[in-house]
Amino acid sequence: MSQQGPRELFDRFRRNALAGEPALDEAMCAEDIVVESPFAPSGRRRVEGRAGVVAMAREGRAALPVAFEEFRNVVVHETADPEVIVAEYEMVASVPGTGRRAAASFVVVLRARDGRVVHWREYQDRAAIMEALAS
């Protein structure tokens, strides 16, 4: 894998999600990656290590009954630290078989080192996600 900075890794995350793949793939994760979701349910707020993150991403993708259609209102903020970006975005998805479409807002703080993600902290609009998945 070529040396990718945080912006390129965020772009790869987006491509993976839109392709229906786990958004964080094994090749883009550092061995000691940490993924934090401060507003996730207890027990799912912090995952450490490539194997754990990859398993979480695969399980999450398989369990989420939506097709991601687009990222919109994407704003990527550079920081004083070249390893870190802050990305704001909305993900638009549809629920197959229902015709329902919904959007949820996200903010991610991404740290990359040596071409891989070492830290990913994601804030999700959990209320919008739960509403979209409600029958």
C-alpha positions in Angstrom: 0.0 0.0 0.0 1.4 3.4 -0.9 1.9 6.1 1.7 -1.5 7.6 2.2 -2.3 10.5 4.4 -5.5 11.0 6.4 -7.4 12.6 3.5 -6.7 9.7 1.2 -7.6 7.2 3.8 -10.9 9.0 4.4 -11.6 8.9 0.6 -10.9 5.1 0.7 -13.4 4.8 3.6 -16.0 6.5 1.5 -15.4 4.4 -1.5 -15.6 1.2 0.5 -18.8 2.2 2.2 -20.4 3.1 -1.2 -19.3 -0.2 -2.6 -21.1 -2.1 0.2 -17.9 -3.2 1.8 -16.7 -2.7 5.4 -15.7 0.9 5.4 -12.5 0.3 7.3 -10.7 -2.5 5.5 -7.7 -4.5 6.9 -5.1 -2.9 4.6 -5.9 0.6 5.8 -5.8 -0.2 9.5 -2.6 0.0 11.6 -1.9 -3.1 13.7 -2.5 -1.0 16.9 -5.5 1.0 15.5 -8.0 2.4 18.0 -11.6 3.1 17.0 -13.8 5.1 19.4 -17.5 5.9 19.1 -18.2 7.9 22.3 -22.0 7.8 21.7 -22.3 4.1 20.9 -24.0 1.7 23.2 -21.9 0.6 26.2 -19.4 -2.2 25.2 -19.1 -0.8 21.6 -17.4 2.5 22.4 -13.8 1.4 21.9 -12.2 -1.3 19.9 -8.5 -1.8 19.8 -6.2 -3.6 17.3 -6.6 -4.4 13.6 -8.2 -7.8 14.1 -10.9 -6.4 16.4 -11.6 -3.4 14.2 -11.8 -5.5 11.0 -14.1 -8.0 12.7 -16.3 -5.1 14.0 -16.4 -3.5 10.6 -17.4 -6.8 8.9 -20.0 -7.6 11.4 -21.4 -4.1 11.4 -21.6 -4.0 7.6 -23.3 -7.4 7.5 -25.8 -6.5 10.2 -26.8 -3.1 8.8 -29.7 -3.5 6.4 -29.0 -0.5 4.3 -27.4 0.4 0.9 -25.2 3.5 1.2 -25.9 5.8 -1.7 -23.9 8.9 -1.2 -21.9 11.1 1.1 -23.1 14.7 1.0 -22.1 17.9 2.6 -18.6 16.6 3.1 -16.2 19.1 4.7 -12.7 18.0 5.6 -10.8 20.2 8.0 -7.0 20.1 8.0 -5.4 20.5 11.4 -2.1 21.8 12.7 -1.0 18.2 12.9 -0.5 16.7 9.4 -1.5 13.3 10.7 -5.0 14.5 11.7 -8.1 15.6 9.8 -11.6 16.2 11.0 -14.3 15.3 8.5 -18.0 16.3 8.7 -20.5 14.5 6.4 -23.9 13.1 5.9 -24.4 9.5 4.7 -27.5 8.8 2.7 -28.8 5.3 2.6 -31.8 3.4 1.5 -33.4 0.4 3.1 -33.7 -2.3 0.5 -37.3 -3.6 -0.1 -38.9 -0.6 1.6 -38.0 2.4 -0.6 -37.1 4.3 2.5 -34.2 6.7 2.3 -32.6 8.6 5.2 -29.6 10.6 6.0 -27.5 10.8 9.2 -24.7 13.2 10.2 -21.3 12.2 11.3 -18.0 13.8 12.4 -14.8 11.8 12.4 -11.4 12.6 13.8 -8.9 10.5 11.8 -5.2 10.1 12.6 -3.0 8.4 10.1 0.6 7.3 10.4 2.8 5.5 7.9 -0.1 5.2 5.4 -2.6 3.6 7.8 -5.3 4.7 10.2 -4.1 4.6 13.8 -7.0 6.3 15.4 -10.6 6.9 14.3 -13.0 8.7 16.6 -16.5 8.9 15.2 -19.5 10.9 16.4 -22.8 9.7 14.9 -26.4 11.1 14.8 -27.7 8.0 16.5 -31.2 9.3 16.7 -31.4 9.7 12.9 -29.9 6.2 12.4 -32.4 4.6 14.8 -35.3 6.5 13.2 -34.2 5.4 9.7 -34.0 1.7 10.8 -37.4 1.7 12.6 -40.1 -0.2 10.8 
